[in-house]
Amino acid sequence: MGIRFEFFEAGCGDSILVSTDEGTNILIDGGLVSTYTKSIKRKLTKVKELDKVIVTHIDNDHICGIIALIKDNVRRKKIKKLWFNSCDVIKTLNSGREIGAGQSIFLEKLLLKHNVNYRSDIYLKENNCYSIKNDILLTLLSPNKEDLDELEDRLRGEDATHCNGKKAGEIANKKCSDSRTLKEITNNYKRDGSLNNKTSIAFILDYKNEQKFLFLADAHIEIINQSLKDLGYSKTNRLKVNFVKLSHHGSKHNINNDFLDLIDTTKFVTLTNCSKFEHPDKETYSLILKNSFFQNKCIDFIFNYEKAFKNKFLDIDSQEYCYTLKTKKEILWKA
């Protein structure tokens, strides 16, 4: 038996299909509309049903492919359950006037229109564990309820925008390179300021109580750290995982040494094509390799696009630190 992770090409965004030999299928985010039309749609012809679809947060590089899925009258019927913290903005409106903001409003309208079975209460509570069939357990690490409440207030005040079946635009980046060596980089951590990212659904995925994987979406690392500590993890009792899907496409604003002091792994996954904000940041990988715990390991940095790292890591970097750079669209672990 085993578990497979397929990292779809989602531009600057995320889209991951998790499948087990027992027949469980979970789609985590949908990337852009083009991600759905070019990759997810074809893949779902071979998938009998989606036991869970998880929309981690409302940014277009995560949500637009899901909107395309919900519009697909054939494949939409494969969804058994969907997680999406919509804030229930539409349900609480007192008038027929369409107000609200962004893809969140548009997706919620589609879910209600097509009677999709979804939950919008996926936030930290007393019990944060969710079983999927008999082989998967998800332990929630983010978000907090108060951050979702703040997002709801913001949604009410913005103009409505949505994907509307069009490819979400990306900021073209001609450079996407970094001439600094890992050794000379100074890591001055400054936290992520995005409320959208702060409300990300992040979790530990446990397969058959034998293998664990950490999915961080675009979550704020302070929330993740506190959740891990609340679960009893510490510098002397680390969470051991097969891989960490790094938060926010390898951004330097979504990782710190406090987090690295709570985990044990040799593999870090980064999903992006380096087309927006120059993610991934080289500071992220410098921080990992300079951390005292990880200095004693040989680390695999895994990307779904080669161009995300091709012009960022120098030959001299590999002479000073023990790591490998790999491009993988799919990873399989046997139980």
N, C-alpha and C positions, 0 to 999 in steps of 0.2 A: 504494500500500500504506500501511497505517497501523496504529496501536495505540490501543486504547480502554480507558479506566479507568472503571468504574462504581462509585460510592461508595454502597453500600446504606445506608438509614436503619437504624442499629444502636444507637440510643439513645446510651448513654455509651461504646459500644464501636466496634470496627472490623470491617468486612467489605467487601472490594474484589474485583471481578471484572476481570481483565485479559484482553483478547481482541485477537488480531491478525487482519489480513485474510488471513494465511496459514493461519488455522484453529487457532492455539494458544490455549488457555484455561487461566488460572491463577486459582484462588480463594484469596485471602489472608484467612484468618480468617472466622468465621461470625457474629460478633456474638452476639446473644441468640437464644433459641429463636424468639421472635417475628420476628426478622430473617429466619430461614429460612422460617417459615410465610407471612409476608406478602410477601417479596421474592425470596429466593434460589430457593425451590422453583419459583415461576412462571418465573423467568428460565432455570432449567436445563432446562425443557421445550424450549427453543430451542437448547440447547447439546448437540452430539453427544457430546462427551467432555470431561472435565477432565484435562488433561495433568498438572497438578500441583495438589494442595490443600496449602496451607501453614498449619499451626497455629502461630502465632508463639510463644505461651506459654499458660499454663494458666488465666489469669483468665477468669471466666465471661462477661465481655462480649466475649471473643474466641473462646471454645471452645464455648459452648452451641449455637450455630447449626450447628457442625460435628457435634456429637453428634446433632442432629436430622437432619442429612444422612445420617449413617451408619445411623440407624434407618430411613431411607426405602429400602425394598427395591428400588424402581425406580431412583431417581436415584443411589443408592450405586454401582450398577454402572457409572456413567459415569466413576468415578475410576480413572485409570491408576496414579498414584503419589501418595503422601501423605507429607508431612514432619511429624513430631510427636516432639519430644524427650520421650518418655514416661518416661525413666530406667529402663525395663524392670523396674519394681518387681514387677509380677505374675509375670513370668517367673522371678524369682529367689526367690520365696517357697518355703519348705520345708514348709509345711503347707497344708491346704485351707481354712484360716480366711481369710475376707475381711478383710484389713486394708489400710490405705493412706489416701490423702487425696484429696478433692476430685474435680473433673471429670477430672483427669488419669487417675486410676485407672479411672473409669467409661468414659472414651473408649478407654483401652487394652484394656479387657475387650471392648468392642464391636468394635474393630479385629481382635482375635484371633478372636473368635467368627465374624465374617463374612469372615475371610481377606482383609482389605484389604491391599494391597501398600503397606507404609509403612516409612519409615526413621526411626530414633531416634538417629542419630549425626550430626546437623547442628550442628556446632560448629566453631570455628576450628582448622584443621589446616595442614599445609604447602601443600596445594592447596585453595583455597576458591572455585573457579569451577565452576559447574554449567550445562551446556547443556540447553535444552529445545527439541527439534526443531532447526530450522536458523535460527531467528529471535530467540531469547531466550537471553541469558547472565546468570546470577545470580552476583554476587560477594559472598560472605558477609562480614559485618562484625561479627557477634555471633551467639551467645554464646561464652564460654570454657568449656572442659571442666570446669575445677575448680568453676565456679559450678553447672553441672548436677549434679555430684557432691554438692555441698552441698544442692541441691534434693532429690535422691534421698533423702538422709538425713532431710530434713524430711518428705517424703511418707510415710516409713515410720512416723513417730511421731504422725501426726494421725488423727483420725476420718474415716471415709469419708463424703463428701458429693458429690452430683452434681446435675445439672439435673433428671434424672428426668422429662423431657418437659414441665417446667413453665417458665413464663416467669421468667427470673432477675429478682429484685427490684432496683429502683433506688432510690436515696435521693432523694426529692422535694426540689427546691430552689425555693423560692418567689421568691427574689431574682434570682440569676443576672445581676447587674449590677455595674458598677464606675464610680463617679463621679469617679475620679481621671483627670487628663489623662495622656497618654503622657509628656509632658515632665516632669511632677513625680514620676513613678515612679522609685524607687531600686531598682536590680537587685542584690540581695545573694544570690548563687547559693548554694544548699544542695542537695547531690546527693540523688537519689532513694534511699530506703532499702529498696525492695521487692526481695526476691530473685526473686519471680516475674517482675517487669519486667526484672531483670538478666539473666535467661535468655532474653530475647526473641530470636527469629530476625530479624535485620535484614540488608539487602542493597542493593546497587546492581543495578537492572534495566537491562540494555543491550539495546535493540531494534535488530537488524540492524547493529550496530556504528556506528549513526548517532545514536541518541538515548538518553540516560541518565535514569533516575529513581531517587530515593533513598527507600527504604521503611524507616522506623525502628521500626515496631511501638511497643512501650513501652520500648525499650532504654535502658540507662544510657549517657549521652552520652560518658563517659570511655572506655568500650570502643570506641565508634564512632570517637572521635578517634584512638585508638591504631591502630586498623585502617586508617584513612585515611592516617595518617602512614606506616605500614608499607607501604602501596601507593605511596608516593612523593608524596603530596599535601602541600602546604604553603601558606603565605601567598602565595608567589610562583608556585605551581603548583597552583591550585585545581581541585577536582573540579567540572566544569561539568555541571549537570543541568537538565532541563526543569522539574522540581518536586521539592520535598522534602515527603514526608508526615511531618509533625512527630511526634516521639516523645510518647507518653503523652497524646494528645489536647490538645496545647498546654500541657502542664504546665511551670511555671517551673523545676522540678527536673530537667528532662531536656533542657536546652539551655544553652549557655554561649558566651562569645566565642571560646574556643579552637575550638569547632566552626565558628562562623561565619567564622573565619579560614581554613578549609579548603575552603569551598564557594563556588560561583558560580551563582546562580539569581535569578530575579525572582518565583518563585511558591512559596508555602508553603501546604500543604493541612492542614487540621485537621478531624478526624472526631470529633464529639461533639454531643449535644443539650444540653449544659450541665446535666445532671440529677444529676451526681455530682461531689463535691469542687469544684464551681464551675469545672471546666475548661471552656474554656481560661483560662489566667491572662494577665491583661493585661501582666504583666512580660515574657512571652515576646515579644510584638510590639513592646514598647518596646525590648527588647534588640536586636532585629533592626534596627529603624529608627534606633537610635542608634549602631550599629556603623559605623565610618568607611567601610568598603567599601560597605555598603548604603545609606548616606546619599546616595550619588551615583546611586541607581537609584530607579525607581518600582516599588513592590512590589505584587503581587497576593496578598492573603490570601483563600484559598478555603476555604469551609466547606460541609459537607453539610446543615447546619441553620442557618437564618437566626437562630433564637433564641440560638445560641451567641455571636453578636456584637452583636445588635440593641441590647441595653442596656449594652454594655461600651465601645463606642467613641463618643466625643462629636464634635459638629460641629467643635469647636475643634481636635481631633486632626488632622483632615484639612487644616486650614489651616497646621499646623506641619510636617507630614511628607507625603511623596509616596507614597500607597498607595491601593489600592481594596479594598473588601470585596465578595466575590462568593459567592453560593450556587450551587453546581453539584453535580448528582448524577452527572454524566458529563463526561469530558474526552476528546477525540479529537485525536491528533497524526498528521499525514500524514508519511510518510517522504520 
